[in-house]
Amino acid sequence: MDFRLTEEQQMIRDAALKFGARWTDKAESLRQHTLTKGEVPKEYWQEFCENGFMGALIPEQYGGSGLGLTAMTLILEAVSSHNLANALMMLTAMDALCILKAGPEPLRQRYLPKICAGEIKLAFAITEPDAGSNAFRMRTVARREGDKLILNGSKTFITAVDVVERVLVVARSMRYEELKAQGLPKVYGFNLLLVDPKAPGFTMQEMPTEGIEGFRQWTLFFDNVEVPLDELIGQEHQGAMAMFNVLNAERTLAAALSLGESEWLLKRSVEYAKQRVVFGDKPIGAYQAIQHPLAEIRAELEAARLVTYKAATLFDQNANPQQIVPFANMAKLLSGELGIKAADRAIQTHGGNGFSREFGLIQAWVNARLVRTAPISKEMILNFIGEHVLGLPRSY
Ligand SMILES: Cc1cc2nc3c(=O)[nH]c(=O)nc-3n(C[C@H](O)[C@H](O)[C@H](O)COP(=O)(O)OP(=O)(O)OC[C@H]3O[C@@H](n4cnc5c(N)ncnc54)[C@H](O)[C@@H]3O)c2cc1C
């Protein structure tokens, strides 16, 4: 596979790097603004969208550029390499992709242009307290009643609900027991719906998590929330199928954020290692104990980037989703683990300063560490590779 970027892809990456360079000095104040004021700084999000970044995955007819997942990957990687890793960009992009792929057409027309223009941001809610890694155990139900869907249940660990206009909720369209009684397949019986967080019956409670990338996490409660039927994504009962390929994009974009963050951490480490002198007149970067781990990160970054671009390229080539999953999973695994290593080495290279909030490295470690757990855990990815790539028996 040829990984040379097209001229268009290079241009969009350069534009994203320039955008990142313009905002990098404000990275911490952007995060604090969101955490304290419960809103994403408008000027920042607007500029991101005006550059056409949010529309990279969306075709021109809906206000985007239709450049594809490789372009979106390059954008998030570039922005993140300026310490601006942002889960909301990834979540909004993957939700938009879901609307684009599954429709229906009026929903595409209603949402996609506004997403491109920065008027609508989206959260994603699948995790439940008693289901976790096994989404098939979820109990939240969005059942059709006439021209409405009635939503009942709860979601947990949902990022950024306080700053978005809609939440894409994954719910059951019928209870698991009914599905089983009717002999229907496990993937049947899910609905995807766009829910207004201000709808009556929708309440939320902040979770005491460490703020990742400046966003809060929420437990959501749905008590007979009425959602108009035209907010249903795709076909009734077929939500799981509509989600399947979109999760490949989510994993690839999560990998892109980790790659960018590793790049930023490595740059910080190298700069510090060049100027910090503690013995004689040689900087600490001359010591192999400091230098070699950084060299290793450089090499691993290049490798993880290739796997990530491969997943994105396969997606853009409309490869069979089954063909993409291994690479999307491997991309997220390798890039996510690299992010943790890069954060740890950056802290070690900085000595005590690694723990000073002023340097931002300890906060970066929290961001990087999250990727081992979410959006899918390292163990579940290894389970997939073991079972579906190596052909070994399933352990659970
Ligand atoms: C900061 C943060 C933000 C998040 N944002 C969102 C969001 O926006 N939307 C959303 O829907 N969710 C979100 N999540 C939830 C996240 O996706 C889940 O936490 C994650 O998928 C793991 O699920 P769990 O916490 O229920 O862990 P569990 O499923 O309870 O797993 C616990 C541990 O057991 C391991 N384990 C479980 N099953 C197996 C198995 N079969 N084999 C081997 N090991 C196994 C897991 O890997 C994990 O290490 C977020 C989580 C965090 C912490």
The ligand as a MOL file (V3000), in Angstrom:
LIG
                    3D

  0  0  0     0  0            999 V3000
M  V30 BEGIN CTAB
M  V30 COUNTS 53 58 0 0 0
M  V30 BEGIN ATOM
M  V30 1 C -12.5150 9.7070 31.0900 0
M  V30 2 C -13.4540 8.7680 30.3720 0
M  V30 3 C -14.2050 9.2160 29.3020 0
M  V30 4 C -15.1170 8.3640 28.6680 0
M  V30 5 N -15.9470 8.8580 27.6810 0
M  V30 6 C -16.9400 8.0620 27.1930 0
M  V30 7 C -17.9020 8.6030 26.2770 0
M  V30 8 O -17.8450 9.7810 25.8810 0
M  V30 9 N -18.9020 7.7840 25.8330 0
M  V30 10 C -19.0150 6.4880 26.2540 0
M  V30 11 O -19.9570 5.8110 25.8340 0
M  V30 12 N -18.1170 5.9500 27.1260 0
M  V30 13 C -17.0860 6.7100 27.6040 0
M  V30 14 N -16.1890 6.1760 28.5080 0
M  V30 15 C -16.3400 4.7890 28.9460 0
M  V30 16 C -15.2670 3.8600 28.4110 0
M  V30 17 O -15.4640 3.6360 27.0410 0
M  V30 18 C -15.3000 2.5990 29.2730 0
M  V30 19 O -14.8420 2.9580 30.5720 0
M  V30 20 C -14.4480 1.4970 28.7000 0
M  V30 21 O -14.9770 1.0330 27.4760 0
M  V30 22 C -14.3290 0.2900 29.6620 0
M  V30 23 O -15.5850 -0.0860 30.1500 0
M  V30 24 P -15.8020 -0.2110 31.7390 0
M  V30 25 O -15.3140 1.0280 32.3810 0
M  V30 26 O -17.1920 -0.6150 32.0070 0
M  V30 27 O -14.8210 -1.3860 32.1590 0
M  V30 28 P -15.2150 -2.9270 32.3410 0
M  V30 29 O -15.8990 -3.4240 31.1220 0
M  V30 30 O -15.8790 -3.1030 33.6570 0
M  V30 31 O -13.7660 -3.5840 32.4100 0
M  V30 32 C -12.9120 -3.4690 33.5580 0
M  V30 33 C -11.5550 -4.0690 33.1940 0
M  V30 34 O -11.7230 -5.4580 32.8450 0
M  V30 35 C -11.1980 -5.6890 31.5390 0
M  V30 36 N -12.0430 -6.6630 30.8470 0
M  V30 37 C -13.4010 -6.6710 30.7180 0
M  V30 38 N -13.7800 -7.7110 29.9640 0
M  V30 39 C -12.6640 -8.3780 29.6040 0
M  V30 40 C -12.3980 -9.5450 28.8300 0
M  V30 41 N -13.3650 -10.2440 28.2610 0
M  V30 42 N -11.1080 -9.9290 28.6820 0
M  V30 43 C -10.0970 -9.2170 29.2640 0
M  V30 44 N -10.2820 -8.1400 30.0180 0
M  V30 45 C -11.5420 -7.7100 30.1810 0
M  V30 46 C -11.2650 -4.3420 30.8460 0
M  V30 47 O -10.3460 -4.2610 29.7620 0
M  V30 48 C -10.9250 -3.3830 31.9720 0
M  V30 49 O -9.5260 -3.3220 32.1260 0
M  V30 50 C -15.2360 7.0040 29.1060 0
M  V30 51 C -14.4130 6.5420 30.1480 0
M  V30 52 C -13.5410 7.4090 30.7790 0
M  V30 53 C -12.7210 6.8720 31.9280 0
M  V30 END ATOM
M  V30 BEGIN BOND
M  V30 1 1 1 2
M  V30 2 1 2 3
M  V30 3 2 2 52
M  V30 4 2 3 4
M  V30 5 1 4 5
M  V30 6 1 4 50
M  V30 7 2 5 6
M  V30 8 1 6 7
M  V30 9 1 6 13
M  V30 10 2 7 8
M  V30 11 1 7 9
M  V30 12 1 9 10
M  V30 13 2 10 11
M  V30 14 1 10 12
M  V30 15 2 12 13
M  V30 16 1 13 14
M  V30 17 1 14 15
M  V30 18 1 14 50
M  V30 19 1 15 16
M  V30 20 1 16 17
M  V30 21 1 16 18
M  V30 22 1 18 19
M  V30 23 1 18 20
M  V30 24 1 20 21
M  V30 25 1 20 22
M  V30 26 1 22 23
M  V30 27 1 23 24
M  V30 28 2 24 25
M  V30 29 1 24 26
M  V30 30 1 24 27
M  V30 31 1 27 28
M  V30 32 2 28 29
M  V30 33 1 28 30
M  V30 34 1 28 31
M  V30 35 1 31 32
M  V30 36 1 32 33
M  V30 37 1 33 34
M  V30 38 1 33 48
M  V30 39 1 34 35
M  V30 40 1 35 36
M  V30 41 1 35 46
M  V30 42 1 36 37
M  V30 43 1 36 45
M  V30 44 2 37 38
M  V30 45 1 38 39
M  V30 46 1 39 40
M  V30 47 2 39 45
M  V30 48 1 40 41
M  V30 49 2 40 42
M  V30 50 1 42 43
M  V30 51 2 43 44
M  V30 52 1 44 45
M  V30 53 1 46 47
M  V30 54 1 46 48
M  V30 55 1 48 49
M  V30 56 2 50 51
M  V30 57 1 51 52
M  V30 58 1 52 53
M  V30 END BOND
M  V30 END CTAB
M  END
